[in-house]
């Protein structure tokens, strides 16, 4: 049986509370009594009583302490409270705490204090949370509920805040939208081909690209009335990238087409739908550029190593860049193939060699025998790149470029046998090259900050000048009424 704690630390939204536990010989006895007293506040108060309470100074102090506790760090307010509230001789004192992460910080502050967690401590804290109003009778409980609500909102706001230059949430949403757009565009492209092929079936063969097909359908529309549009040839020439031969083939095929005639109403609907499909494709290209720009700011090394789309999918599947950085290389290797992994473990067959990394160009370049080796090596480099991007103050793409070269050298080694450089030598070169790049990035940021400051000052200056002019303007004097008029 574990030891019975003398005191239990309870973190409330209004402050820290130290609960004193009734003396028991065995932890099994207290566990039974605590379980029995959960429903009855009077019985629970006979086992646990409030020994000391230290309220937070203000909401900011409460938020600081809450953040420290969540990260497993002992705030100075907590150490001062325990120093005052616990007995001076702490050698034989046993303190119960809720979080095991907090034990390390408190052990450094109080080496003689014995800390326990889990088991009966969890049940004591659960009962304390339920019956805290009865245990702390002297506290204003109407304000305690407000303190809980206020601290909850403040803590949530602090967790939601992020750096606008290194935001991975936008990357996660954007790559999900890009994948959905790809599916929708393929479906809509197939639909517009089937629809317009009733009128002009030969265009399907002449324009295999979906975007060009949609634009050509809008431009040609009714093939029987092409002669009425004098600028049609120039429009088609622009769509097919100034290919005169292809333009002539499209016009000739339209004149001799075997397609059926369609009414103007049907053609109008085809035109609208084809225009929407073309605009979706244009937006898809803009979204791809946006993801590329976001990845260059958020994870430049990962983007330089495996490309922005695969890197964004890895971040999205992991949940965040921080989560991806915490994953070992073995997890990164099979990320996205969880179903296949558990199916293989269940059936005792071969486990998958790669997940999302399959979309990388390196896997395609590798031979059949070496795909697993390249996937494992690439996952190792992706793990390094994610950690560099996540934990460096000024992330740059230099490390990713050197890691990419390492993967290419490894592929060369599998094909020709050329021995690549050692990893430690490559990382030293990357670190030396990254110093100059970081200096340039910092200079650009300083210039951008100065420019933004000048613009803000220039915007504020005219408003101040107008206010000064209004203040300096002479006020109109009031006319004095003459005595004669009063009489």
C-alpha positions in Angstrom: 0.0 0.0 0.0 1.2 3.6 -0.7 1.7 6.1 2.1 -1.2 8.2 3.4 -0.5 11.9 2.7 -0.5 14.4 5.5 -1.5 17.2 3.2 -3.0 17.5 -0.3 -2.4 20.5 -2.6 -5.6 21.7 -4.3 -5.3 24.3 -7.1 -8.5 26.5 -7.2 -9.2 29.3 -9.7 -9.1 31.8 -6.7 -5.9 30.5 -5.2 -4.0 27.6 -3.7 -5.5 25.5 -0.9 -3.7 23.1 1.4 -6.0 20.3 2.6 -5.1 18.4 5.8 -5.9 14.7 5.9 -7.0 12.7 8.9 -4.4 10.3 10.2 -4.7 6.7 8.9 -2.5 3.7 9.3 -3.1 2.3 5.9 -4.0 3.9 2.5 -6.6 1.2 1.9 -8.7 2.4 4.8 -8.7 6.0 3.7 -9.6 5.0 0.2 -12.7 3.2 1.4 -13.8 6.1 3.7 -13.2 8.7 0.9 -15.3 6.6 -1.5 -18.0 6.2 1.0 -18.0 10.0 1.9 -18.1 11.3 -1.6 -21.9 11.7 -1.6 -22.0 13.2 2.0 -20.3 16.5 2.6 -20.4 16.2 6.4 -18.7 12.8 6.3 -16.1 14.1 3.9 -15.3 17.1 6.1 -14.6 14.7 8.9 -11.7 13.2 6.8 -10.5 16.3 5.0 -10.2 19.9 6.3 -8.9 23.1 5.0 -5.5 23.9 6.6 -4.5 27.0 4.6 -5.7 29.1 1.6 -3.7 31.7 -0.3 -5.7 33.7 -2.9 -4.2 35.1 -6.1 -3.5 38.8 -6.2 -5.4 39.4 -9.5 -6.5 37.7 -12.7 -3.0 38.0 -14.3 -1.4 36.3 -11.4 -4.0 33.5 -11.6 -3.3 33.0 -15.3 0.5 32.9 -14.7 0.0 30.2 -12.1 -2.4 28.3 -14.2 0.1 28.2 -17.2 2.9 27.2 -14.9 0.9 24.3 -13.4 -0.2 23.1 -16.9 3.5 23.0 -17.9 4.5 21.2 -14.7 6.5 24.1 -13.3 6.3 25.4 -9.7 5.5 29.1 -9.7 7.1 31.3 -7.0 3.7 31.9 -5.5 3.2 28.2 -5.0 6.6 27.7 -3.4 6.1 30.6 -1.1 2.7 29.3 -0.1 4.0 25.8 0.7 7.0 27.3 2.6 4.6 29.2 4.8 1.9 26.6 5.2 3.8 23.3 5.6 5.6 22.5 8.9 9.2 23.8 9.1 10.6 20.3 9.4 9.5 18.7 6.1 11.6 15.5 6.3 8.7 13.3 7.3 5.9 15.3 5.7 4.0 13.6 2.8 2.3 16.0 0.3 -0.2 14.7 -2.2 -0.3 16.5 -5.6 -2.5 16.0 -8.7 0.1 16.1 -11.5 3.2 13.9 -11.7 5.0 16.6 -13.9 4.8 19.1 -11.0 6.7 16.7 -8.7 10.1 17.4 -10.4 9.9 21.2 -9.8 8.6 20.8 -6.2 11.4 18.3 -5.4 14.0 20.9 -6.5 12.4 23.5 -4.3 11.9 21.2 -1.3 14.4 18.3 -1.4 13.2 16.9 2.0 9.5 16.9 1.1 8.0 13.6 0.0 5.5 13.8 -2.9 2.9 11.3 -3.8 0.3 11.3 -6.6 -2.4 9.1 -8.1 -4.5 6.5 -6.3 -6.2 8.0 -3.2 -4.9 11.5 -4.0 -7.2 11.6 -7.1 -10.2 10.6 -5.0 -9.4 13.2 -2.3 -9.1 15.9 -4.9 -12.4 14.8 -6.6 -14.2 15.0 -3.2 -12.6 18.4 -2.5 -13.8 19.8 -5.8 -17.3 18.7 -5.0 -17.5 19.8 -1.4 -15.1 22.8 -1.5 -17.9 25.2 -0.5 -18.5 23.2 2.7 -14.7 22.9 3.5 -14.0 26.6 2.9 -16.9 28.2 4.7 -15.3 31.6 5.2 -14.6 32.3 1.5 -17.2 34.2 -0.6 -18.4 31.4 -2.9 -20.4 33.7 -5.2 -17.1 35.3 -6.3 -15.4 31.9 -6.6 -17.6 30.8 -9.5 -16.9 34.1 -11.2 -13.1 33.5 -10.7 -13.4 30.1 -12.3 -15.2 31.5 -15.3 -12.8 34.4 -15.7 -9.7 32.2 -15.4 -11.2 29.7 -17.9 -11.7 32.4 -20.5 -8.3 33.9 -19.9 -6.6 30.5 -20.1 -8.4 29.6 -23.3 -7.5 33.0 -24.9 -3.8 32.5 -24.0 -3.8 29.1 -25.6 -5.5 30.3 -28.8 -3.0 33.2 -29.3 -0.4 32.4 -31.9 2.4 34.0 -34.0 0.9 35.1 -37.3 4.2 34.3 -39.1 4.4 30.7 -37.8 0.8 29.5 -37.8 0.2 25.9 -38.6 -3.5 26.0 -38.1 -3.9 27.9 -41.4 -1.8 25.3 -43.1 -3.9 22.4 -41.7 -7.2 24.0 -42.9 -5.7 25.0 -46.3 -4.4 21.6 -47.2 -7.7 20.0 -46.2 -9.5 22.5 -48.5 -7.0 21.8 -51.3 -7.6 18.0 -51.1 -11.4 18.6 -51.2 -11.1 21.0 -54.1 -9.1 18.3 -56.1 -11.9 15.8 -55.6 -14.6 18.3 -56.5 -12.7 19.6 -59.6 -12.2 16.0 -60.9 -15.9 15.3 -60.4 -17.1 18.5 -62.0 -14.6 18.2 -64.8 -15.9 14.8 -65.7 -19.5 16.1 -65.5 -18.8 19.0 -67.9 -17.0 16.7 -70.4 -20.0 14.3 -70.5 -22.4 17.2 -70.8 -20.7 19.2 -73.5 -19.7 16.0 -75.4 -23.3 15.6 -76.6 -22.7 18.7 -78.7 -19.0 18.6 -79.5 -17.5 15.1 -78.6 -14.2 15.6 -80.5 -13.1 18.3 -78.0 -12.5 15.6 -75.4 -9.6 14.2 -77.4 -8.2 17.6 -78.5 -8.2 19.2 -75.0 -7.4 16.5 -72.3 -6.6 19.2 -69.7 -9.7 20.0 -67.6 -9.0 23.7 -67.2 -8.5 24.2 -71.0 -11.5 22.1 -71.8 -13.8 24.2 -69.6 -12.5 27.5 -71.0 -12.8 26.1 -74.6 -16.4 25.0 -73.9 -17.2 28.6 -72.8 -15.5 30.2 -75.8 -16.9 27.9 -78.5 -20.3 27.1 -76.9 -22.5 26.7 -80.1 -20.2 25.3 -82.8 -22.9 26.1 -85.5 -22.5 29.8 -84.7 -18.7 30.1 -84.6 -18.7 32.3 -87.7 -20.6 35.0 -85.7 -17.7 35.4 -83.3 -14.9 37.1 -85.1 -12.5 37.0 -82.2 -13.0 33.2 -81.6 -9.7 32.1 -83.1 -7.7 34.5 -80.9 -9.5 33.3 -77.8 -8.8 29.7 -78.6 -5.2 30.5 -79.5 -4.8 32.2 -76.1 -6.3 29.2 -74.2 -4.1 26.6 -75.9 -0.9 28.6 -75.2 -0.5 30.1 -78.7 -0.4 26.7 -80.4 -1.6 27.6 -83.9 -1.7 23.9 -85.1 -3.9 22.9 -82.1 -6.2 25.9 -82.7 -6.7 24.9 -86.3 -7.5 21.3 -85.3 -10.1 22.5 -82.8 -11.8 24.8 -85.2 -11.8 22.2 -88.0 -13.1 19.5 -85.7 -15.9 21.8 -84.5 -17.0 22.4 -88.1 -17.1 18.7 -89.0 -18.3 17.4 -85.6 -20.8 14.6 -85.3 -22.4 16.0 -82.2 -26.1 16.7 -81.8 -27.6 20.2 -81.8 -28.5 21.7 -78.3 -30.9 24.4 -77.5 -29.8 27.9 -76.3 -31.1 27.2 -72.8 -29.0 24.1 -72.5 -25.9 25.9 -73.8 -26.5 28.7 -71.3 -26.4 26.2 -68.4 -23.3 24.5 -69.8 -21.7 27.9 -70.1 -22.5 28.8 -66.4 -21.3 25.4 -65.1 -18.1 25.4 -67.2 -17.3 29.0 -66.0 -17.7 27.9 -62.4 -15.4 24.9 -62.9 -12.8 27.1 -64.5 -12.9 29.6 -61.7 -12.6 26.7 -59.2 -9.4 25.6 -60.9 -8.0 29.1 -60.8 -8.8 29.4 -57.1 -7.1 26.0 -56.6 -3.9 27.4 -58.1 -4.1 30.5 -55.9 -4.7 28.2 -52.8 -1.6 26.2 -53.7 0.5 29.4 -53.8 -0.9 30.4 -50.5 0.0 27.0 -48.9 3.5 27.4 -50.4 3.9 30.8 -48.8 2.5 29.7 -45.4 4.8 26.7 -45.4 7.8 28.9 -46.2 7.1 30.9 -43.0 5.8 28.0 -40.8 8.1 25.0 -41.8 10.7 26.1 -44.4 13.1 23.2 -43.8 10.3 20.6 -44.0 9.0 22.3 -47.2 12.4 22.4 -48.8 13.0 18.7 -48.0 9.8 17.0 -49.2 7.7 19.8 -50.8 5.0 22.0 -49.4 2.0 19.6 -50.1 3.5 16.5 -48.4 4.8 18.6 -45.5 1.4 20.2 -45.0 -0.3 16.8 -45.0 2.2 15.5 -42.4 1.4 18.6 -40.2 -2.3 18.2 -40.7 -2.3 14.5 -39.9 -0.1 15.1 -36.8 -2.4 17.9 -35.6 0.3 20.6 -35.4 3.9 21.2 -36.2 4.8 20.7 -32.5 3.1 17.3 -32.4 5.0 16.3 -35.6 8.3 17.4 -34.0 7.6 15.2 -31.0 7.0 12.1 -33.1 9.9 9.7 -33.6 11.1 8.9 -37.1 9.4 5.5 -37.0 6.0 7.1 -36.4 6.6 9.7 -39.2 7.4 6.9 -41.6 4.0 5.2 -41.3 1.9 8.4 -40.6 -1.2 8.0 -42.7 -1.1 4.2 -42.9 -2.5 3.5 -39.4 -5.2 1.2 -40.7 -2.8 -0.9 -42.7 -0.4 -1.1 -39.7 -3.0 -2.4 -37.3 -4.4 -4.8 -39.9 -0.9 -6.1 -40.4 -0.4 -6.5 -36.7 -3.7 -8.3 -36.4 -3.1 -10.7 -39.2 0.6 -11.0 -38.4 1.6 -10.0 -42.0 4.2 -7.5 -43.2 3.7 -3.9 -41.8 3.5 -1.0 -44.2 6.8 0.7 -45.3 5.4 4.2 -45.8 2.3 6.3 -45.3 2.0 9.9 -46.5 5.7 9.8 -47.5 4.7 7.7 -50.5 3.7 10.9 -52.3 7.2 12.2 -52.0 9.3 12.1 -55.3 12.1 10.3 -53.5 10.0 7.1 -53.0 9.2 7.1 -56.7 12.9 7.4 -57.7 14.0 4.5 -55.5 14.1 1.0 -56.7 11.6 -1.7 -55.6 14.0 -3.3 -53.2 15.1 0.1 -51.7 11.8 1.8 -51.2 11.6 0.7 -47.5 15.1 1.9 -46.9 14.6 5.2 -48.6 11.3 5.7 -46.7 13.0 5.0 -43.3 15.9 7.4 -44.2 13.5 10.1 -45.4 11.3 9.8 -42.3 14.5 10.3 -40.2 15.3 13.5 -42.1 11.7 14.8 -41.9 11.8 14.3 -38.1 15.0 16.4 -37.9 13.5 19.1 -40.2 10.3 19.4 -38.2 12.2 19.8 -35.0 14.5 22.5 -36.5 11.4 24.4 -37.8 9.5 24.0 -34.5 12.1 25.0 -32.0 14.3 27.5 -33.8 13.7 31.2 -33.2 14.3 32.1 -36.9 13.4 29.1 -39.1 15.2 29.1 -42.5 15.1 26.6 -45.4 18.9 26.0 -45.3 18.7 22.9 -43.1 16.0 21.4 -45.4 18.1 22.0 -48.5 21.1 20.2 -47.0 18.8 17.3 -45.7 17.3 17.0 -49.2 20.8 16.7 -50.7 21.6 14.0 -48.1 18.5 12.0 -49.3 19.6 12.4 -53.0 23.1 11.2 -52.1 21.6 8.2 -50.3 19.6 7.4 -53.5 22.8 7.7 -55.5 24.5 5.4 -53.0 21.9 2.7 -53.6 22.3 2.9 -57.4 26.0 3.5 -57.9 27.6 2.8 -54.5 29.0 6.3 -54.0 29.6 6.7 -50.3 27.8 9.9 -49.0 29.1 12.4 -46.5 28.7 11.8 -42.7 25.6 13.4 -41.1 27.7 15.4 -38.6 29.7 17.0 -41.3 26.6 17.9 -43.3 25.0 19.4 -40.3 28.0 21.6 -39.5 28.0 22.9 -43.1 24.3 23.6 -42.8 24.7 25.5 -39.5 27.5 27.7 -41.0 25.3 28.4 -44.1 22.2 29.1 -42.0 24.0 31.9 -40.0 24.1 34.2 -43.0 20.6 33.4 -44.1 19.2 34.1 -40.6 21.0 37.5 -40.6 19.4 38.4 -43.9 15.9 37.4 -42.6 16.3 39.4 -39.4 17.4 42.5 -41.5 14.3 42.1 -43.7 12.1 41.9 -40.6 13.6 45.0 -39.1 13.1 46.9 -42.3 9.5 45.8 -42.5 8.9 46.8 -38.9 10.4 50.2 -39.5 8.4 50.7 -42.6 5.2 49.7 -40.8 6.1 52.1 -37.9 6.6 55.0 -40.4 3.3 54.3 -42.1 1.4 54.2 -38.8 3.1 57.5 -37.7 2.2 59.1 -41.0 -1.4 58.0 -40.6 -1.6 59.4 -37.0 0.1 62.7 -37.8 -2.7 64.3 -40.0 -5.3 63.4 -37.4 -3.2 65.1 -34.7 -2.6 68.2 -36.9 -6.4 68.5 -37.5 -7.0 68.3 -33.8 -4.4 71.0 -33.1 -5.9 73.3 -35.8 -9.4 72.9 -34.2 -8.0 73.8 -30.8 -6.1 76.8 -32.0 -9.0 78.2 -34.0 -10.4 81.4 -32.3 -13.7 80.8 -30.6 -16.5 83.2 -31.7 -17.1 85.9 -29.1 -20.5 86.2 -27.6 -22.2 89.5 -28.3 -23.0 91.5 -25.1 -26.5 92.7 -24.8 -26.7 96.5 -24.6 -28.1 98.0 -21.5 -30.5 100.0 -23.6 -32.0 96.9 -25.1 -32.4 95.4 -21.6 -34.2 98.5 -20.4 
